[in-house]
Structures are given as structure tokens and as C-alpha cells.
Amino acid sequence: TPAFPVYTQEEVSKHRTLADGMWVTYKGEVYDITDFVALHPGGSKILLAAGGALEPFWAMYAVHNQEHVLEILNEYKVGKL
Ligand code: HEM
């Protein structure tokens, strides 16, 4: 498996627009979800997590607590926190 780069929370928080790239974190991993935003079944709500953690949002929307959702997320992994 490839070694993923380590990013700080500050670096992640700079990626909160489609132009700068949209990054999120989940369980200590960093994901660049720029290309997924337009594909999200839950529409623009995904933008609320831009530059930050998915956990508080996924705690509210339990639809994400499924293996197939984590498989999608995993496709966008770019690093670790
Ligand atoms: C639904 C992925 C972030 C709100 C879904 C579904 C997927 C998905 C695959 C469909 C699940 C199913 O029906 O089996 C993702 C990924 C995210 C993300 C990969 C982050 C990278 C968010 C965030 C929010 C959100 C941050 C809210 C702030 C919703 C809602 C639905 C949904 C409300 C239900 C849509 C409906 O069926 O009406 N998401 N999501 N999602 N998502 Fe997300």
C-alpha cells in the first residue's frame, strides 16, 4: 500500500471550496471529495463539511453508516491527519 502524506487540520481547513479543492476528514484520514460533490445523493448538504470533519454530520445523517458509503469515501483518500 502506498504511504499517504500527513496533513495538519490547518491545511485541511484551507480546502473548503470547489476552486481550492474540497477536503474533509474522517477517523484520522483526509479525503479530497472535490469530484464527489456533484455526485452526492444528499445534494449540497455535503458542502457543510468542507474543510472539516464528517463525524458530526454523519452522526445526524445515519444513512452514511453503511459499508457502501465508506467504500465511496475510500476512493477519495489523499492523506492522514
Ligand atoms: C446520502 C455519501 C457527506 C447528507 C448519501 C448517500 C451517500 C452519501 C452514498 C446515499 C446513501 C444511501 O442511500 O444508501 C456521502 C459522502 C460524504 C457525504 C461520501 C462525504 C464525503 C454528507 C454530509 C451531509 C450529508 C456532510 C450533511 C451535512 C446526506 C443526506 C443524505 C445523504 C441528507 C440522504 C439523501 C436522501 O436519500 O434523501 N450520502 N455523504 N452527506 N447524505 Fe451524504
Boltz pocket constraint, residues with backbone or C-beta under 6 A from the ligand:
constraints:
  - pocket:
      binder: B
      contacts: [[A, 24], [A, 33], [A, 36], [A, 40], [A, 41], [A, 42], [A, 43], [A, 45], [A, 46], [A, 47], [A, 48], [A, 49], [A, 54], [A, 57], [A, 58], [A, 61], [A, 63], [A, 64], [A, 66], [A, 68], [A, 69], [A, 72], [A, 73]]
      max_distance: 6.0
